[in-house]
Amino acid sequence: MATSLETAKRVLMDAASFDFPNNVSRGSDMSGSTADTRTGHYIYPPLSPEQVERGRWLFLAELGDALSGSGFSAGAAEIDAMVLLRRPVARATCSAVLGSLDADSRNEVADLVLAWIDALAPVIASRRSPGRWSRARRGERRARLALDARLGDVLPALGIEDTPQIVATLLAAGVQVPIAAGAWLLIFLAAHPDSDVDPDHAAWEALRVAPPTWATARITTTAVELAGEQVGAGEVVLVSPLLLGRLASLAPDEPDDLTSFCPDRWARDDVRPGAWLPFGAGAHACPGRTLGLGLMRDLATWAGRHELTLAASVTIDESRGILPAPARIIVSPLDDIDR
């Protein structure tokens, strides 16, 4: 485990010594990778400002539609934040990545991405990688092939030369992680209903307290010395944004301690949010980091215009990262609140 920022950066940025362990579905098939890294892992370029703005615009529109469907327009509504954010995030991410694709096709792709994510869940959550012919593995394969086939139909017309497998992986990562991060943000804000917080500070603080990708792994390609210890070739090294975010050297431990959600800790100009590497670092840093952070800021701004309260106690689901379970909150228009 990398326990300092310097060690974590080395593990994430020294691709020659620290390599990816396998692909997203816990298999060994790397045929979808085409770049010139040691194992062929594709290096995704970051989304452009135009892509980010396109995704953010659609997210807010889709969030309004999702809330209307939950009965929110008639007054207070109890919602599951993980469910609420599914389609808005999926469609926003597909809009950002797939550009000029027509709305119907884009929404179809978004639903197929969600179906693959759902099918991946039992594969990732299993204590042992499921067998090739297991029900979980067959279900994941069917969902992935359906998404690959649809992307194969639309990518050429969009001028996107990447393979369907590469784009599918980008979309899945760009959907699941922001859903979990956004759900945690709403949970934290609902747990502190009397707080008047800065949306930017709230987004960063949620990423610090509960980063959905709480740990990422690399495998040593050769024997290395790491933090004064000898590590042999083929060993797994973990980098944990969750751990790094608890270091007082990377985040202010006031006005509340670092185990607490406290956006006000960022109301100062001598510290830099994100030093705990919630989006990774190096060539394999999250390509959708600006979109993900933008969606969280927009979500925090939206939340500040409503009354949010917890509808149930929240526990942590660690099967596929760090997810809130359940993520049930009550949302009320501020106009209905007697202040």
MILO-786036 format. One record per residue (C-alpha): residue in one letter; y negated, x, z; residue number from 1. Coordinates in Angstrom, 2 decimals. Each point is the difference from the previous one (the first is absolute). Layout:
<sites>
res yy xx zz n
A Y X Z NUM $
...
</sites>
This chain:
<sites>
res yy xx zz n
M 0.00 0.00 0.00 1 $
A -3.43 1.30 -0.97 2 $
T -2.05 -0.40 3.17 3 $
S -3.36 1.41 -1.12 4 $
L -2.35 -0.72 -2.87 5 $
E 0.38 3.51 -1.41 6 $
T 3.81 -0.22 -0.01 7 $
A -0.04 -3.51 -1.47 8 $
K -2.29 1.06 -2.83 9 $
R 2.22 2.93 -0.83 10 $
V 3.10 -2.20 -0.15 11 $
L -1.71 -2.55 -2.23 12 $
M -1.85 2.40 -2.27 13 $
D 2.50 2.85 -0.48 14 $
A 2.21 -1.77 -2.54 15 $
A 1.87 3.21 -0.84 16 $
S 1.37 0.26 3.55 17 $
F 0.10 -3.65 1.09 18 $
D 1.46 -2.52 -2.44 19 $
F 0.64 -3.75 -0.06 20 $
P 3.44 -1.01 1.36 21 $
N 0.92 -2.81 -2.45 22 $
N -1.33 -3.04 -1.80 23 $
V -1.32 -3.28 1.32 24 $
S 3.35 -1.82 -0.04 25 $
R 1.85 2.67 2.00 26 $
G 2.00 1.08 -3.02 27 $
S 0.38 3.29 -1.81 28 $
D -0.94 -1.13 -3.50 29 $
M -3.23 1.78 -0.93 30 $
S 0.14 -0.93 -3.70 31 $
G -3.25 -1.94 0.31 32 $
S -1.91 3.17 0.88 33 $
T -1.48 2.12 -2.75 34 $
A -2.54 2.41 1.47 35 $
D 0.39 3.76 0.26 36 $
T 0.55 0.22 3.74 37 $
R 3.26 1.49 1.30 38 $
T 1.90 -3.26 0.23 39 $
G -2.02 -1.79 -2.66 40 $
H -1.97 -2.25 2.35 41 $
Y -2.81 -1.61 -1.91 42 $
I -3.53 0.78 1.20 43 $
Y -2.07 -3.18 -0.12 44 $
P -3.69 0.39 -0.81 45 $
P -2.37 -1.86 2.35 46 $
L -1.33 -3.36 -1.11 47 $
S -3.42 0.10 -1.67 48 $
P -3.08 -1.71 1.51 49 $
E 0.27 -2.65 -2.72 50 $
Q 3.60 -0.74 0.93 51 $
V -0.90 -0.22 3.68 52 $
E -2.86 -2.44 -0.57 53 $
R 2.18 -2.19 -2.24 54 $
G 2.65 -0.18 2.69 55 $
R -2.46 -0.73 2.80 56 $
W -1.64 -2.83 -1.92 57 $
L 3.31 -1.73 -0.67 58 $
F 1.19 0.53 3.57 59 $
L -2.85 -2.06 1.45 60 $
A 0.52 -2.75 -2.55 61 $
E 3.74 -0.14 0.68 62 $
L -0.55 0.11 3.77 63 $
G -2.14 -3.12 -0.25 64 $
D 2.70 -1.77 -2.02 65 $
A 2.69 1.05 2.48 66 $
L -2.02 -1.33 2.92 67 $
S -0.63 -3.31 -1.77 68 $
G 3.73 -0.38 -0.46 69 $
S 0.55 0.51 3.74 70 $
G -2.21 -2.94 0.95 71 $
F -2.89 2.19 1.13 72 $
S -2.54 -1.99 -2.02 73 $
A 0.59 -2.96 2.31 74 $
G -0.79 2.02 3.13 75 $
A 1.91 2.40 2.22 76 $
A 3.36 1.15 -1.35 77 $
E 2.85 2.02 1.43 78 $
I 1.17 2.62 -2.47 79 $
D 2.37 2.94 -0.21 80 $
A -2.15 2.96 -1.06 81 $
M 2.90 1.72 -1.77 82 $
V 0.62 -3.15 -2.06 83 $
L -3.68 -0.72 -0.61 84 $
L -0.65 3.42 -1.51 85 $
R 3.06 0.22 -2.25 86 $
R -1.32 -1.51 -3.22 87 $
P -3.66 1.04 0.38 88 $
V 1.00 3.64 0.46 89 $
A 2.71 -0.08 -2.68 90 $
R -2.26 -1.58 -2.61 91 $
A -2.92 2.26 0.91 92 $
T 2.14 3.11 -0.35 93 $
C 1.44 -1.17 -3.32 94 $
S -3.51 -0.76 -1.24 95 $
A -1.17 3.49 0.96 96 $
V 2.95 1.77 -1.64 97 $
L 0.67 -2.23 -3.01 98 $
G -3.59 -0.55 -1.06 99 $
S -0.39 -2.42 -2.88 100 $
L 3.35 -1.75 0.44 101 $
D -0.47 -3.77 -0.18 102 $
A 0.03 -1.89 3.30 103 $
D 3.31 -1.80 -0.52 104 $
S 1.86 3.20 -0.88 105 $
R -1.72 1.89 2.82 106 $
N 1.03 -2.65 2.52 107 $
E 3.56 0.07 -1.32 108 $
V 0.13 3.76 0.47 109 $
A -1.47 -0.35 3.51 110 $
D 2.72 -2.48 0.96 111 $
L 2.67 2.34 -1.38 112 $
V -1.46 2.87 2.05 113 $
L 0.19 -2.15 3.12 114 $
A 3.59 -0.95 -0.85 115 $
W 0.92 3.69 -0.30 116 $
I -1.71 0.80 3.30 117 $
D 1.95 -2.80 1.67 118 $
A 3.24 1.26 -1.53 119 $
L -0.79 3.56 1.11 120 $
A -0.46 -1.12 3.60 121 $
P 3.70 -0.07 1.02 122 $
V 0.63 3.26 -1.87 123 $
I -2.78 1.84 1.82 124 $
A 0.68 -1.66 3.36 125 $
S 3.73 0.81 0.00 126 $
R 1.05 2.73 2.43 127 $
R 2.08 1.52 -2.78 128 $
S -0.76 -0.10 -3.69 129 $
P 1.91 -3.05 -1.34 130 $
G 2.93 0.65 -2.30 131 $
R -0.41 -0.20 -3.74 132 $
W 1.73 -3.35 -0.32 133 $
S -1.24 -1.56 3.22 134 $
R -1.82 -3.33 -0.11 135 $
A -3.27 1.66 1.03 136 $
R 0.25 2.66 -2.69 137 $
R 0.92 -2.50 -2.72 138 $
G -2.87 -2.29 0.99 139 $
E -2.47 2.88 -0.08 140 $
R 1.26 1.12 -3.39 141 $
R -0.38 -3.48 -1.50 142 $
A -3.55 -0.32 1.30 143 $
R -0.96 3.47 -1.22 144 $
L 1.45 -0.52 -3.46 145 $
A -1.83 -3.32 -0.34 146 $
L -3.29 1.72 0.85 147 $
D 0.76 2.95 -2.29 148 $
A 0.78 -2.36 -2.88 149 $
R -3.24 -1.95 0.38 150 $
L -2.04 3.18 0.27 151 $
G 1.77 1.30 -3.08 152 $
D -1.33 -3.04 -1.84 153 $
V -3.65 0.35 1.06 154 $
L -0.71 3.71 0.43 155 $
P -0.09 0.97 -3.71 156 $
A -2.62 -2.65 -0.79 157 $
L -2.16 1.34 2.84 158 $
G 0.16 3.54 -1.31 159 $
I 1.78 1.19 3.17 160 $
E 2.43 2.77 -0.92 161 $
D 1.68 0.33 3.41 162 $
T 3.55 -1.34 0.26 163 $
P 0.64 -3.40 1.60 164 $
Q 1.76 1.80 2.88 165 $
I -3.08 2.09 0.77 166 $
V -2.36 -2.97 -0.13 167 $
A 2.39 -2.15 2.07 168 $
T 0.06 2.60 2.78 169 $
L -3.80 0.25 -0.03 170 $
L -0.36 -3.77 0.21 171 $
A 2.56 -0.42 2.80 172 $
A -1.65 2.65 2.16 173 $
G -3.44 -1.42 -0.80 174 $
V 1.09 -3.45 1.16 175 $
Q 2.21 0.39 3.06 176 $
V -2.14 2.51 1.90 177 $
P -3.32 -1.91 -0.29 178 $
I 1.73 -3.24 1.02 179 $
A 1.23 1.60 3.22 180 $
A -3.30 1.83 0.63 181 $
G -2.01 -3.18 -0.59 182 $
A 2.27 -2.02 2.26 183 $
W -0.46 2.51 2.81 184 $
L -3.76 -0.10 -0.53 185 $
L -0.06 -3.78 0.38 186 $
I 2.27 0.19 3.05 187 $
F -2.27 2.53 1.71 188 $
L -3.13 -2.01 -0.79 189 $
A 1.65 -3.20 1.23 190 $
A 0.92 1.76 3.24 191 $
H -3.70 0.89 0.50 192 $
P -1.71 -3.26 -1.04 193 $
D -3.27 0.73 1.79 194 $
S -0.57 3.35 -1.68 195 $
D -2.71 0.45 -2.62 196 $
V 1.41 2.91 -1.97 197 $
D -1.04 2.01 -3.02 198 $
P 2.47 -0.76 -2.84 199 $
D 0.24 3.66 -0.97 200 $
H 0.72 1.07 3.57 201 $
A 2.52 -2.82 0.46 202 $
A 1.92 1.01 -3.14 203 $
W 0.25 3.64 1.02 204 $
E 0.96 -0.87 3.56 205 $
A 2.82 -2.29 -1.14 206 $
L 1.33 2.82 -2.18 207 $
R -0.12 2.33 2.98 208 $
V 1.68 -2.26 2.56 209 $
A 2.70 -1.42 -2.29 210 $
P 0.38 1.91 -3.27 211 $
P 2.64 -1.97 -1.98 212 $
T 1.47 3.27 -1.26 213 $
W 0.36 1.49 3.46 214 $
A 1.94 3.05 -1.22 215 $
T 0.66 1.73 -3.29 216 $
A 2.71 2.56 -0.63 217 $
R 0.32 3.23 -1.93 218 $
I 3.02 2.29 -0.47 219 $
T -0.38 3.76 0.09 220 $
T 0.97 1.69 -3.26 221 $
T 0.31 3.41 1.64 222 $
A -0.08 1.51 3.48 223 $
V -3.53 -0.16 1.39 224 $
E -1.89 0.75 3.18 225 $
L -1.76 -3.11 1.25 226 $
A -2.18 -0.04 3.10 227 $
G 1.70 3.16 1.23 228 $
E 3.51 -1.38 -0.51 229 $
Q 2.55 1.02 -2.61 230 $
V 1.11 -2.96 -2.12 231 $
G 2.94 0.41 -2.36 232 $
A 0.28 -1.25 -3.57 233 $
G 1.03 -3.64 -0.35 234 $
E -1.47 -1.11 3.33 235 $
V -1.99 -3.22 0.39 236 $
V -3.59 0.35 1.22 237 $
L -1.97 -3.08 1.03 238 $
V -3.74 -0.61 -0.12 239 $
S -1.14 -2.94 2.11 240 $
P -3.47 -1.55 -0.40 241 $
L 0.89 -2.05 3.09 242 $
L 0.38 3.18 2.07 243 $
L -3.00 1.77 -1.53 244 $
G -2.18 -3.04 0.65 245 $
R 0.65 0.40 3.73 246 $
L -1.46 3.53 0.11 247 $
A -3.42 0.21 1.64 248 $
S -0.89 2.80 -2.41 249 $
L 0.26 -2.46 -2.93 250 $
A -1.32 -3.24 1.53 251 $
P -2.53 -0.69 2.78 252 $
D 1.72 -1.03 3.24 253 $
E -2.98 -2.05 1.13 254 $
P -1.21 -2.63 0.75 255 $
D 3.71 -0.94 0.31 256 $
D 3.08 2.21 0.10 257 $
L 1.84 0.74 -3.24 258 $
T 2.77 -2.52 0.65 259 $
S -2.54 -2.85 -0.34 260 $
F -1.50 -1.68 -3.06 261 $
C -3.69 0.88 0.33 262 $
P -2.06 0.01 -3.22 263 $
D -3.05 1.08 2.00 264 $
R 1.49 3.46 0.39 265 $
W -1.15 0.65 -3.58 266 $
A -3.63 -0.94 0.67 267 $
R -1.02 3.66 -0.03 268 $
D -0.74 2.54 -2.71 269 $
D 1.75 3.09 1.35 270 $
V 3.57 -1.06 -0.83 271 $
R 1.71 -0.82 -3.27 272 $
P 2.25 -3.07 -0.24 273 $
G 3.29 0.65 -1.76 274 $
A 0.54 3.51 1.35 275 $
W 3.46 -1.14 1.17 276 $
L 1.09 -0.29 -3.67 277 $
P 0.84 -3.73 -0.27 278 $
F 0.15 0.39 -3.80 279 $
G 1.76 3.36 0.00 280 $
A -1.42 3.12 -1.61 281 $
G 0.46 2.22 -3.01 282 $
A 1.26 -0.89 -3.45 283 $
H 2.16 -2.82 1.40 284 $
A -2.75 -1.68 2.04 285 $
C -0.10 -3.78 -0.42 286 $
P -1.49 -0.71 -3.46 287 $
G -1.22 -3.41 1.14 288 $
R -1.74 1.19 3.15 289 $
T -3.48 -1.10 -1.12 290 $
L 1.29 -3.43 -0.99 291 $
G 1.97 -0.41 3.22 292 $
L -2.94 0.98 2.16 293 $
G -2.30 -2.23 -2.05 294 $
L 2.30 -2.99 0.49 295 $
M 0.07 0.61 3.75 296 $
R -3.78 0.24 0.18 297 $
D -0.32 -3.24 -1.95 298 $
L 2.58 -1.65 2.25 299 $
A -1.86 1.14 3.13 300 $
T -3.26 -1.34 -1.44 301 $
W 1.69 -3.34 -0.71 302 $
A 1.46 -0.07 3.52 303 $
G -3.44 0.57 1.49 304 $
R -1.11 -3.30 -1.53 305 $
H 2.80 -1.94 1.69 306 $
E 1.48 -0.53 3.43 307 $
L 3.41 1.67 0.35 308 $
T 2.31 -0.37 2.99 309 $
L 3.63 0.95 0.55 310 $
A 2.49 -2.84 -0.28 311 $
A 2.96 1.96 1.38 312 $
S 0.81 3.27 1.69 313 $
V 0.52 2.84 -2.48 314 $
T 2.87 2.45 -0.02 315 $
I 0.60 2.97 -2.27 316 $
D 2.55 -0.07 -2.81 317 $
E 0.94 3.64 -0.70 318 $
S 2.65 -0.73 -2.64 319 $
R -2.27 0.82 -2.97 320 $
G -2.91 1.83 1.56 321 $
I -2.15 -1.70 2.63 322 $
L -0.38 -3.73 -0.61 323 $
P -1.34 -2.73 2.32 324 $
A 2.64 -2.62 0.80 325 $
P -0.98 -2.72 0.26 326 $
A -3.49 0.30 -1.44 327 $
R -1.21 -3.49 0.82 328 $
I -3.70 -0.64 0.50 329 $
I -2.28 -3.05 0.11 330 $
V -2.96 0.10 -2.37 331 $
S -2.99 -2.29 0.49 332 $
P -3.26 -0.23 -1.94 333 $
L -2.89 1.21 2.13 334 $
D -1.87 -3.22 -0.72 335 $
D 2.63 -1.81 2.07 336 $
I -0.54 2.25 3.01 337 $
D -2.46 -1.00 2.73 338 $
R -2.00 3.14 0.66 339 $
</sites>
